[in-house]
Amino acid sequence: MFDLHRSRIDHLARTLGELFDEGQRPEPLAPAVDVVDHGDRLQLAMDLPGYRREDVAIEIDGRQLVLRGERPEPALAEGETAVHRERRFGRFERSFTLGFGVDRDNIAADLSHGVLTVTLPKAEPAKPRRIEVRAA
């Protein structure tokens, strides 16, 4: 008897799961980002597997850093049907407000092995500075 009830519960769980899956919209793309302050520069590392450099745009306006990208969904050949898809495609935009000025001439961005690394050198006034304490 336990097996019969267990089977019905499993069937109900699958049915409810399918019902909710059909109505859900995928969340917007928001690639994961790590930000590290190295003192004289800030470095962002963003996971972008499957992106090419021409798929990514980076802009800085004042203290606002904006990263945009798009990964198109692969086309299926005639007669092919996607049975199950979990990989994410589409556009993303991430923006960050910087708490310091940036040396705009020396910003660097590299895309390697699916990771975008953006290095933002701090402008001179924003760099940490040790202040000597003098005897009075």
Stockholm file with secondary structure:
# STOCKHOLM 1.0

chainA/1-136         MFDLHRSRIDHLARTLGELFDEGQRPEPLAPAVDVVDHGDRLQLAMDLPGYRREDVAIEIDGRQLVLRGERPEPALAEGETAVHRERRFGRFERSFTLGFGVDRDNIAADLSHGVLTVTLPKAEPAKPRRIEVRAA
#=GR chainA/1-136 SS CHHHHHHHHHHHHHHHHHHHHHHCCCCCBCCCEEEEECSSEEEEEEECTTCCGGGEEEEEETTEEEEEEEECCCCCCTTCCCSCCCSCCEEEEEEEECSSCBCGGGCEEEEETTEEEEEEEBCGGGSCCCCCCCCC
#=GC SS_cons         CHHHHHHHHHHHHHHHHHHHHHHCCCCCBCCCEEEEECSSEEEEEEECTTCCGGGEEEEEETTEEEEEEEECCCCCCTTCCCSCCCSCCEEEEEEEECSSCBCGGGCEEEEETTEEEEEEEBCGGGSCCCCCCCCC
//
